[in-house]
């Protein structure tokens, strides 16, 4: 064969066939693989979810074993910061170039096989022993993911910058004499300050949004939005701050912070007009030249005798990741609270999904507490997250036991695993929407951190006429499921929309604080097909506008040089009206909306913040807190000033929520110090 | 308004590897089983070519299947799944052979002439048989390069992707292999 060329000779290799594997060997291999798979799942279940990197690092740096005295959080923070330095450019490239969109169901296929850059991972490269074969590969992958996470936190900074530029383009110059609503140039680049801080390194998913900008009344006199009764954002912010992190800006939804607290608005007296708006106007605490218009709504509180029968189906995530003290065990105690309130009229069923899937408790009378509680107690997290038909099953049970004129609701409790049996997020929304129209509503309770699909929670709850709450502690469970149970469970009006038309003769500019994710088009207001927020029994909803009165000198935009007084014909009749408030809602079983309207009189305005009610001052303090935490372009107040404002506005504060808020301000101050001293 | 319910219990229609992988990583047992089922033959065949012995190939294939349970999550979808699988398999082959060489040369020698040695098809020439044996005795990287390119018909770039080295390095290994083989054959 020496006369063959090397090449020809080697080509002989191609022609050989290969033998068939024996069936027995094949079966053996499969069985062994499945055993290993099950063992692996168990390991995954036990591994803490929160900080994979530290765990990895710890096991890699064997020398550090046994003397790991550093606080995890600190190390994690440092690690994240260091990683961010390395991975930011790469992370950014990824963020922009691949389809890692934050609004995706976690665990759904495309996100898991997202494709990063080439040379980073080397799967199964180091081969010292079989088991540890590719130990280093996952580390790289996870570091990478973290790079993306920090990138996500950093992204809004860019957007904020952009926004500033845009506004500058619209009209920069403020009258020399007066400070504008917020002097833009003087803002101490809040986003940069945030970056240096330990930003929440979680795998939690939030919808991104851009703060609503200042609008010119002449150009855009009408502002329309849907109410939002969710409070998840506040509980989440509280949890992250308490643990020593600054929440990512997109996790801070100001309207949810404000709405976390109860305000003492006068309540309507009967269910036929489920609520009435309360409006107050007072000077802005962070800018004496502008004013806050506060619109408050309180839902009708049914008398105890009117308590409606409830048909509740708990849909509980029992995937392995729920096996942490602040997840399933907390959930059990939380639901036990709710069960305690149930009576003979009520039925409760429990469906588990992921892990031990199926009906855990057939519909059971509320009086049979022992049975319900023991079923609840027997739930255990573990096993795979394979989707069963959890959600379908839950809705089927709810429909079978539907009570007319009662509360029919599926309560989904999860740490972010929405693998409930319908893989496609859109299909899931459609499904929930369809069921909502059939009269079964959905509430979502979020637990734990690290995997929380906040964006999905919000989307599902919104589509299901429900609310999304984040349960970070037993106290919060108590608030959501007992103190506010009426509001959480019993809807008194749905598709509640607010529209405010500002009077250009009185107001030159306005800005809606928060509600970015709830903005509606002007024409949506009168369109009953457009879905909007629901309001529960006794719930209060608050919306704040910052307005710039005409002639205050605080306008951000210059007057137009060529505009004539020619539009005078359209000048409104009432010169003492700031604007006109319209509110639309439907009764829970109604299809046509009703309209409530009233003018916002300039006479309502008080001259000094101190003259405003405690509720008003407190709401403003919460808004200022949220703006500062978000690194907003508006509302620059020192932490001290915010604290003083909140402290002085605590009111009776029966359950201590407001006092707790004051403590949160202190925490935030240490994490994000005032950059201007 | 009929949402697609995907029952993980029924994998009737052919599901893409990527889907199975994602599900398996998510903890879906059936998806993992299906994935292994689907690729067992590929793993076995590859192991067979590299080891040259059916019993060794079966051991390696089983080892790879077991390993997949833990390393599957490090598959990132950047390369084709089969390329990645090549790599895992070749690593397993190498692990086995290294372990064996530690156990002693004699056992190794014995193994080479064991009766279940994988022989190319009957009609294959004696030259081919001789060649296979020679190639399997090459240093690891030369052997991998030669087998990936000539037995598996890959380009030098593809082989580099699997071996974790540059295209030029692959070419160099092949060049070295040819030199070595000239001495052996």
Interface residues (C-beta under 8 A of the other chain):
Chain A: X1 X2 X6 X9 X10 X11 X12 X13 X14 X15 X16 X17 X18 X19 X20 X21 X22 X25 X26 X28 X29 X30 X32 X33 X34 X35 X36 X37 X38 X39 X40 X41 X44 X107 X109 X112 X113 X114 X115 X116 X118 X121 X122 X123 X124 X125 X127 X129 X130 X131 X133 X134 X137 X138 X141 X319 X320 X383 X384 X385 X386 X387 X389 X392 X419 X421 X422 X423 X424 X427 X428 X430 X431 X434
Chain B: X1 X3 X4 X5 X6 X7 X8 X18 X19 X21 X22 X23 X24 X25 X26 X27 X28 X29 X30 X32 X33 X36 X37 X40 X41 X44 X45 X48 X49 X54 X57 X58 X61 X62 X63 X65 X66 X67 X68 X69 X70 X71 X73 X74 X75 X76 X77 X78 X84 X87 X88 X91 X92 X94 X95 X118 X120 X121 X124 X125 X127 X128 X130 X131 X132 X135 X146 X147 X149 X150 X151 X153 X164 X178 X181 X182 X185
